[in-house]
Amino acid sequence: MNAEIAPGTKLSEKEISEKLEVSRTPPVREAFLKLNEEELLGVFPQVGTIVTKIDLKLVEEGRFIRENIEKAIVREATEKISQEDLLQVETNLTLQEFSLEKGSYQRLFELDDEFHYLLYKGCGKHRTWEMIKRMNIQFDRLRLLRLSVNHDWNIIVDQHRKIFNAISAKDLIAAEQAVIEHLQLVEIEKNQLKQENAEYFV
C-alpha cells in the first residue's frame, strides 16, 4: 500500500516465509491469495507473483464511487449525526493537527481514513464504509503516494475542517461541496504523480 515493497517487485512465497520465519502454508499462501483478490499482487504465468502497479482507471472508478456515496453521507450527517459523534470527529481533527506538527504522513493517512469512517458510523453506515474500502484500494495507494512525496499536508486537514464545520452548521450544500473538493485533490495531482513516479504506474 505504501510502496515499501515497490510496484513491479517480484515476490515468492518461499522468500517471504523465510524472511518472516513462518510456514508457507497456510499463512503466507493465504496472504498471497488475499492480496491477489485485492489486486495488490498479480500472478502471471512464466513470470511469477508481482506487486501490481497503480492503475489509474481503477483509481478513478474508486474515487467516483466514493465521491458519490460520500456526498450522500455528508448530506445525511448534516441532518442526523449526534453531538457525541461530532465530538469524536472533532477529536480526530485535533489528532490530525498534532500529526502535522510531528510530520507523520502515515499517521495522518490513518486519521484521514478514520475521519471519514466516523462520518459513515455517525450515519449508521458501517457496512457501506467496508464496501467503499474494498473498492478503493488503488485510490488509497495513490493517496498514500501523494502524502509521501507532497508534504503540503495542511490542505488535507483544512479540507477536513471545512467538512466538519459545514456539517456542524447543518449546511448541506457547503458540506457536499467540501467533500467533493477533498476527494478530487488526488485526481487533480494524479498526472504529476505518474510523471514523477512512472515506475509505480501501469
C-alpha positions in Angstrom: 0.0 0.0 0.0 2.7 2.5 0.9 5.3 1.3 -1.6 7.8 -0.1 0.9 7.7 -3.0 -1.5 7.7 -1.1 -4.7 5.1 -1.8 -7.5 6.7 -4.2 -10.0 8.7 -6.1 -7.4 8.7 -9.9 -7.8 7.8 -11.8 -4.7 7.9 -15.5 -3.8 6.1 -17.4 -1.0 9.4 -19.1 -0.2 11.3 -15.9 0.3 8.6 -14.3 2.4 8.2 -17.3 4.6 11.9 -17.4 5.3 12.1 -13.7 6.0 9.2 -13.9 8.4 10.2 -17.3 9.8 6.7 -18.8 9.3 5.4 -21.7 7.3 4.5 -21.2 3.6 1.2 -22.9 4.2 -1.2 -21.7 5.3 -0.2 -18.2 6.4 2.0 -17.0 3.5 0.0 -18.7 0.8 -3.3 -17.4 2.2 -1.8 -13.9 2.5 -0.8 -14.0 -1.2 -4.2 -15.2 -2.2 -5.9 -12.4 -0.3 -3.5 -9.7 -1.7 -4.3 -11.1 -5.2 -8.0 -10.8 -4.5 -7.4 -7.1 -3.5 -5.3 -6.6 -6.7 -2.2 -5.7 -4.8 -0.4 -8.8 -6.1 -0.7 -10.2 -9.6 0.1 -13.8 -10.6 1.5 -14.1 -14.1 2.3 -17.4 -15.9 6.0 -17.9 -16.6 6.7 -14.7 -14.7 5.6 -15.2 -11.1 3.9 -13.1 -8.4 4.5 -9.4 -8.7 3.3 -6.4 -6.7 0.8 -4.7 -9.0 1.4 -1.2 -10.4 -1.2 1.5 -9.7 -3.9 1.5 -12.4 -5.4 5.0 -12.8 -8.5 3.6 -14.3 -9.2 1.7 -11.1 -8.2 4.8 -9.1 -10.8 6.9 -10.9 -13.5 4.2 -10.6 -12.9 4.0 -6.8 -12.9 7.8 -6.5 -16.1 8.1 -8.5 -17.9 5.6 -6.3 -16.6 7.1 -3.1 -17.4 10.7 -4.1 -21.0 9.9 -5.0 -21.6 7.9 -1.9 -19.8 10.3 0.4 -21.9 13.2 -0.9 -25.0 11.3 0.4 -23.2 10.6 3.7 -22.4 14.2 4.4 -26.0 15.2 3.4 -27.3 12.7 5.9 -24.8 13.7 8.6 -25.9 17.3 8.5 -29.4 16.1 9.4 -28.9 13.3 11.8 -25.3 13.0 13.2 -25.3 13.2 17.1 -23.3 15.7 19.1 -21.4 12.7 20.6 -20.4 11.6 17.1 -19.4 15.1 16.1 -17.2 15.3 19.2 -15.4 12.2 18.0 -14.8 13.8 14.6 -13.5 17.0 16.2 -11.1 14.9 18.4 -9.9 13.2 15.3 -9.2 16.6 13.7 -7.1 17.6 16.8 -5.0 14.5 16.3 -4.6 15.3 12.7 -3.2 18.7 13.6 -0.8 17.0 16.1 0.4 14.7 13.3 1.1 17.7 11.1 3.4 19.1 13.8 5.2 15.7 14.0 5.4 15.3 10.3 3.9 11.8 10.2 2.2 11.2 6.9 1.5 7.5 7.7 -0.4 8.5 10.9 -2.1 11.3 9.0 -3.4 8.8 6.4 -4.8 6.6 9.2 -6.5 9.6 10.8 -7.8 10.7 7.4 -9.4 7.3 7.0 -10.8 7.4 10.5 -12.3 10.9 9.9 -14.3 9.6 7.0 -15.2 6.4 8.8 -16.6 8.4 11.7 -19.0 10.2 9.4 -20.2 6.9 8.0 -20.5 5.5 11.5 -22.5 8.6 12.6 -25.0 7.8 9.9 -25.2 4.1 10.8 -23.4 3.1 7.6 -20.7 0.7 8.8 -21.2 -1.8 6.0 -21.2 0.9 3.4 -17.7 2.0 4.7 -16.4 -1.5 4.5 -17.6 -1.8 0.9 -16.0 1.5 0.0 -12.7 0.5 1.5 -12.6 -2.8 -0.5 -13.3 -0.9 -3.8 -10.8 1.9 -3.0 -7.5 0.1 -2.6 -6.0 1.6 -5.7 -7.3 5.0 -4.8 -5.8 4.7 -1.4 -2.4 3.7 -2.9 -2.4 6.9 -4.8 -3.4 8.9 -1.7 -0.5 7.4 0.2 1.9 8.2 -2.6 0.6 11.7 -2.7 1.2 12.1 1.1 4.7 10.6 0.9 6.0 12.9 -1.9 4.0 16.0 -1.4 4.4 17.5 2.0 1.7 20.1 1.7 -0.4 18.2 4.2 -2.1 21.2 5.7 -4.5 21.3 2.8 -5.9 17.9 3.7 -6.5 18.9 7.3 -8.0 22.3 6.2 -10.4 20.4 3.9 -11.4 18.1 6.8 -12.1 21.1 8.9 -14.3 22.6 6.2 -16.3 19.4 6.0 -16.7 19.3 9.8 -17.7 22.9 10.1 -20.3 22.6 7.3 -21.8 19.5 9.0 -21.8 21.2 12.4 -23.6 24.2 10.9 -26.0 21.9 9.1 -25.1 23.5 5.8 -25.8 20.7 3.4 -24.6 22.5 0.3 -21.3 23.6 1.8 -20.7 20.0 3.2 -21.3 18.5 -0.2 -19.0 20.9 -1.9 -16.3 20.5 0.7 -16.3 16.7 0.4 -16.1 16.9 -3.5 -13.2 19.3 -3.3 -11.4 16.9 -0.8 -11.9 13.7 -2.8 -10.8 15.4 -6.1 -7.5 16.5 -4.6 -5.6 13.4 -5.7 -7.5 13.5 -9.0 -6.0 16.9 -9.8 -2.5 15.8 -9.0 -2.5 12.2 -10.4 -0.8 13.1 -13.8 2.0 14.8 -12.0 2.4 11.9 -9.6 2.5 9.5 -12.5 5.1 11.6 -14.3 7.3 11.9 -11.3 6.9 8.2 -10.3 6.4 6.5 -13.6 7.8 3.1 -12.4 4.8 2.8 -10.0 2.1 3.0 -12.6 0.7 0.8 -15.3 
